[in-house]
Amino acid sequence: MSSPSSKVHSACFNAQQDCFSVATDSGIRLFNSHPAVLLRSFSREQIGGVKVSSILHRSNIIVFVGGGSYAKFPSNTVMVWDDKRQELVLEVTAYVFHS
């Protein structure tokens, strides 16, 4: 999914802290926490660069905001991806605060 030089913008645990997402210029990576194992990747071609991402509990719902050098989606739009349906299910455009 990403090259060794892919910039990491954020990492976020889910509510149970049993998995976490990493947002990069090359997409999103989802990991199990213990043991630390890559669960799923979303490439730059699929979703573009991502500034921040999160997993809803341990479900198939991934929320993200585009950003970075290869953004495919605007940085003021929250995107909701349903991995079971393999599609975007919601877009919310508003001021998105992330330091």
Long-range contacts (C-beta under 8 A, 24 or more apart in sequence): 1-26, 1-27, 1-29, 1-41, 1-42, 1-43, 1-44, 2-26, 2-27, 2-29, 2-44, 7-68, 7-69, 9-49, 9-50, 9-51, 9-52, 9-67, 9-68, 10-51, 10-52, 10-53, 10-98, 12-52, 12-53, 12-54, 12-55, 14-54, 14-55, 14-56, 14-57, 14-58, 15-57, 16-57, 16-58, 18-58, 19-55, 19-58, 20-55, 21-53, 21-54, 21-55, 21-62, 21-64, 22-53, 23-50, 23-51, 23-52, 23-53, 23-64, 23-67, 24-49, 24-50, 24-68, 25-49, 25-68, 25-69, 25-70, 26-70, 28-53, 28-62, 28-64, 30-55, 30-62, 40-83, 42-81, 44-70, 44-72, 47-72, 47-73, 47-79, 47-81, 48-72, 48-73, 51-75, 51-98, 52-98, 60-84, 60-85, 65-96, 65-98
